[in-house]
C-alpha cells in the first residue's frame, strides 16, 4: 500500500505542478527530485513525472509511469487527458480521441471535447485560408500542392506523429531541409491531429490557417523567428 505524502512533500508536488503548467520544466524537475525516496513512486508523483517525460520527448517513458499510477490518483480526468496526450504523441489517434472524451466526461468544465469536421468542410476551410492570403503569397500555391491527410505518413518518417502540418521538398531557392532532392515541394495538413488539438470550430479554423501559413513560411525559407515576426507562427 502506498504511503501518503507528508505535508512537505505535498507542498513540493503542488509547486512542481505549478511549474509544469507554466512551462518551467526545469523547476518542475527540481521540485520532483526534492521529493526523496519511496515518495517518488507515489501515484500522484508518477502522474506528474509522466507529464514531464512527455514534454521532454519520451512518450514511452511517460506511458510506463502513467500506467503505474492507474486507478490510484485523485484527478481521474487529468489522468485520462495525459493518457490521451501520450497516445497522440505515439500516433494512436483513435485511442487519443477516446481518452480526450473520457477526460471531458469526467470534467467537462476543464477538458473540452475534440472537434470533428467532415472532410469536405475541412478542405473548404483550408482553401478559404489560402484565399485569404495576399496575392503575392497566394500565387505560390500554383506550384506548391497542399495535401490534406488524416495523420502523418511516410512523408513524416522519424518526426512526431502529432504533427499538425509539414512542408517537404526544397525551400524556395534552397536545398531541402530533409535532403531529399527528388521530392517535389508540398505542404501536408493533418486533419485528425488538428481536430484533436482544438475544442471548438472557431479554434480549429484558426489553427488550420496558422498551420498552413507556417508551412508556407518554411517553403519560402523563413526561419522560426521570422515566422513569429510575421505573425505566422
Secondary structure by P-SEA (a helix, b strand, c coil): ccccccaaaaaaaaaaaaaaaacaaaaaaaaaaaccccccccaaaaaaaaaaaaaaccaaaaaaaaaaaccccccaaaaaaaaaaaaaaacaaaaaaaaaaaaaaacccccccbbbbcaaaaaaaaaaaaaacccccccccccbbbbbcccccccccccccccccccccccccccccccccccccbbbbbaaaaaaacccaaaaaaaaaaaaaaaaaaaacccaaaaaaaccc
